[in-house]
Amino acid sequence: MGCTVEMLLWVWIVLDLGLCSVSLPEINNRMFMDECVREHNRARSSVSPPASDMLHMTWDEGLAITARAWARHCTFKHNIYLRDVRRVHPTFPSVGENIWTGYPPSSFNLSRAIQSWVDEKQYYNYEKNTCTKVCGHYTQVVWASSYKVGCAVQLCSKGVEHFTNHEGAIFVCNYATAGNMNGRRPYQSQEPVCSGCKGTCEDSLCRDEERDSQKSYNWAPDWDPALTSSGSDYLAVLIVRPIALITTFIAAYVVCYFYPNVFCYE
């Protein structure tokens, strides 16, 4: 019994884990980007009835920047700036959006979040082009002319407005060009598959080298909270948290030194 390095380290680790927030991927995380694109294209290539004009979807940095900016608002509603397209993207004429949220933050799983949108296909009737329940997330995912996607996930330590007061996560995907337009079907279904492609056909999706190319943008939306934030969240992580850990460690050491039997183990 008594004070030991192992016991103090154990106290440190437990407290550190208690203060750590869930780690969520950034928009430049390659695995995150690849999975977003892969899951969308998986859904797009497997629509029923099959599509003749479904474009292959690729990542867009500008859309991801917009998704991150709106996710930082931590509110479970659509971006209020979508109608003013120059405030959500520097080049595209229209931008669409899907949102998922949940708590605790550890409940976030990228593929399951996208699948929750895809699962709305059970409420969509292609022949009648009608929904029996909410299905707009699904039709956006499989909107044939939407060929770019950018997503972001945000930790909301104070909760997600219109959803929960508990710490949660919000996942936003933006699309270009926007889907769900003019009451049209999300895609055309004619034989054979890809018959409407102007480029090549791969996995039942239309590909084009120029269209699929990646672009970079020296741009950020003027309504991004990060542009006006005081940086208090970063201050808490970089300063407050380490001080709290050090203070707790010292307190544990003092208690252990003067009251050795408090920490007992065999």
C-alpha positions in Angstrom: 0.0 0.0 0.0 1.0 3.6 -0.2 1.7 6.2 -2.9 3.2 4.8 -6.0 4.0 6.1 -9.5 1.6 3.5 -11.0 -1.3 4.8 -8.8 -0.7 8.4 -9.7 -0.5 7.6 -13.4 -3.7 5.7 -13.1 -5.4 8.7 -11.6 -4.0 10.9 -14.4 -5.2 8.6 -17.1 -8.7 8.2 -15.7 -9.0 12.0 -15.3 -7.6 12.6 -18.7 -10.0 10.3 -20.3 -12.8 11.9 -18.5 -11.9 15.4 -19.8 -11.2 14.3 -23.3 -13.8 14.9 -26.0 -14.6 12.4 -28.7 -12.2 12.8 -31.6 -14.0 13.4 -34.9 -12.4 13.6 -38.3 -11.5 16.9 -40.0 -12.6 17.7 -43.6 -9.1 17.0 -44.9 -8.9 13.6 -43.4 -8.3 11.3 -46.4 -10.1 8.3 -44.9 -13.1 10.5 -44.1 -13.2 12.0 -47.5 -12.8 8.6 -49.3 -15.5 7.0 -47.2 -18.0 9.9 -47.8 -17.5 9.5 -51.6 -17.5 5.7 -51.5 -20.8 5.5 -49.5 -22.5 7.9 -51.8 -21.4 6.2 -55.0 -22.3 2.8 -53.5 -25.9 4.1 -53.1 -25.9 5.8 -56.5 -24.7 2.7 -58.4 -27.3 0.4 -56.9 -30.5 2.4 -57.4 -33.7 0.5 -58.5 -34.8 0.8 -61.2 -31.2 1.2 -62.5 -30.2 4.7 -63.8 -29.1 5.6 -67.3 -27.6 9.1 -66.4 -26.2 8.8 -62.9 -23.0 10.7 -62.6 -20.0 9.5 -60.5 -19.6 11.6 -57.4 -16.3 13.1 -56.2 -15.1 15.2 -53.4 -15.2 19.0 -53.5 -13.2 21.1 -51.0 -15.4 24.1 -51.3 -18.5 22.1 -50.4 -16.7 20.6 -47.4 -15.7 24.1 -46.2 -19.4 25.1 -46.4 -20.5 21.9 -44.6 -18.0 22.6 -41.8 -19.0 26.2 -41.5 -22.7 25.3 -41.1 -22.0 22.3 -38.8 -20.2 24.8 -36.5 -23.5 26.4 -35.8 -24.7 23.2 -34.1 -28.3 23.6 -35.1 -30.4 20.8 -36.6 -31.9 22.7 -39.5 -30.8 23.5 -43.1 -28.3 26.2 -43.9 -30.2 29.5 -44.2 -27.8 30.7 -46.8 -28.4 28.1 -49.4 -30.6 30.3 -51.5 -27.8 32.9 -51.7 -25.5 30.5 -53.6 -22.4 32.8 -53.7 -22.4 32.7 -49.9 -22.1 28.9 -49.9 -19.8 28.2 -52.9 -17.6 30.3 -55.1 -18.4 28.6 -58.4 -21.5 26.3 -58.4 -24.9 27.6 -59.4 -26.7 25.7 -56.7 -25.9 23.6 -53.6 -27.9 20.9 -51.8 -27.6 19.6 -48.3 -28.3 16.6 -46.0 -27.9 16.7 -42.2 -27.6 14.0 -39.6 -27.3 14.5 -35.8 -27.0 12.3 -32.7 -25.8 12.0 -29.2 -23.6 11.1 -27.5 -20.9 12.1 -30.1 -19.6 8.5 -30.0 -22.8 7.5 -31.7 -21.6 9.0 -35.0 -20.6 6.5 -37.6 -20.1 7.9 -41.1 -21.4 4.9 -43.1 -24.5 4.5 -40.8 -25.3 8.2 -41.0 -25.3 8.1 -44.8 -27.2 4.8 -44.8 -29.9 6.5 -42.7 -30.5 8.8 -45.6 -30.4 6.0 -48.2 -32.9 3.9 -46.1 -35.5 6.5 -47.0 -35.7 4.8 -50.4 -38.4 2.6 -48.9 -40.7 5.6 -48.8 -40.0 6.7 -52.4 -42.0 5.5 -55.4 -40.0 6.0 -58.6 -42.9 5.5 -61.0 -45.1 8.0 -59.2 -42.2 10.2 -58.1 -43.8 10.5 -54.6 -42.9 10.0 -51.0 -45.1 8.3 -48.4 -42.8 9.7 -45.6 -39.6 11.8 -45.6 -37.4 10.8 -48.6 -35.7 13.9 -49.7 -32.4 12.9 -48.1 -32.4 9.8 -50.3 -33.3 11.6 -53.5 -30.5 14.0 -52.9 -28.0 11.2 -52.4 -29.1 9.7 -55.7 -29.8 12.8 -57.7 -28.1 12.0 -61.0 -26.7 15.5 -61.8 -25.2 16.0 -58.3 -21.6 15.1 -59.0 -19.7 16.7 -56.2 -20.0 16.2 -52.4 -18.3 17.7 -49.4 -19.0 16.7 -45.8 -18.1 17.7 -42.2 -18.8 16.4 -38.8 -18.7 18.7 -35.7 -18.6 18.1 -32.0 -21.3 20.2 -30.2 -20.3 20.3 -26.6 -23.3 22.5 -25.6 -25.8 20.4 -27.5 -27.5 20.6 -30.9 -30.2 23.3 -31.2 -33.6 21.8 -32.1 -32.4 18.3 -31.2 -30.7 17.9 -27.8 -29.2 19.8 -24.9 -26.7 17.0 -24.4 -23.2 17.0 -26.0 -23.7 15.7 -29.5 -22.4 15.5 -33.1 -23.8 17.0 -36.3 -22.9 15.7 -39.7 -23.5 17.8 -42.8 -23.0 16.9 -46.5 -23.4 19.5 -49.3 -23.9 18.7 -52.9 -23.4 20.3 -56.3 -25.3 20.8 -58.3 -28.3 20.7 -55.9 -30.8 17.9 -56.1 -34.6 17.8 -55.4 -35.3 20.4 -58.1 -38.6 21.2 -59.9 -40.4 18.1 -58.9 -38.4 15.9 -61.2 -37.3 12.3 -60.7 -33.8 12.1 -59.3 -32.6 10.1 -62.3 -33.6 8.6 -65.6 -34.1 4.9 -66.0 -33.6 3.6 -69.5 -31.9 0.6 -71.0 -29.0 0.0 -71.1 -27.4 1.3 -67.9 -25.2 4.4 -68.5 -26.9 5.0 -71.9 -27.1 8.6 -71.0 -23.4 9.0 -70.3 -21.3 11.4 -72.3 -18.0 9.9 -70.9 -17.2 6.4 -69.7 -19.3 4.1 -67.6 -17.9 2.5 -64.4 -19.9 0.7 -61.8 -23.1 1.9 -63.5 -22.0 5.5 -63.0 -21.0 8.1 -65.7 -17.4 9.3 -65.4 -15.6 12.2 -66.9 -11.9 13.2 -66.3 -12.5 16.9 -66.2 -15.7 16.7 -64.2 -14.1 14.3 -61.7 -11.0 16.5 -61.2 -10.2 18.0 -57.8 -10.1 21.8 -57.3 -8.8 23.9 -54.4 -10.5 27.1 -53.1 -8.9 30.0 -51.3 -12.3 30.8 -49.9 -14.5 30.6 -46.8 -18.1 31.7 -46.2 -18.5 35.0 -44.5 -21.0 33.5 -42.0 -18.5 30.8 -40.7 -18.5 31.2 -36.9 -14.7 30.5 -36.9 -14.2 33.9 -38.6 -15.6 35.8 -35.6 -15.0 33.3 -32.8 -12.9 34.5 -29.8 -11.2 31.2 -29.8 -12.6 30.3 -26.4 -13.0 26.6 -27.4 -9.4 26.4 -28.4 -8.3 28.2 -25.2 -10.2 25.6 -23.2 -8.4 22.7 -24.9 -4.9 24.2 -25.0 -4.8 25.9 -21.6 -7.7 25.1 -19.2 -7.6 21.3 -19.7 -3.8 20.9 -19.1 -4.0 23.2 -16.0 -7.0 21.1 -14.7 -5.0 17.9 -15.2 -1.9 19.2 -13.5 -3.9 20.6 -10.6 -5.7 17.3 -10.2 -2.5 15.4 -10.3 -0.9 17.6 -7.6 -4.0 17.2 -5.4 -4.0 13.4 -5.8 -0.3 13.4 -4.9 -0.9 15.5 -1.8 -3.8 13.3 -0.7 -1.7 10.2 -1.3 1.2 11.6 0.6 -0.7 12.7 3.7 -3.4 10.0 3.6 -1.6 7.0 2.1 -4.5 4.6 2.9 -6.9 6.5 0.7 -5.3 4.7 -2.3 -5.2 1.1 -1.4 -4.7 -1.9 -3.7 -3.1 -5.3 -3.5 
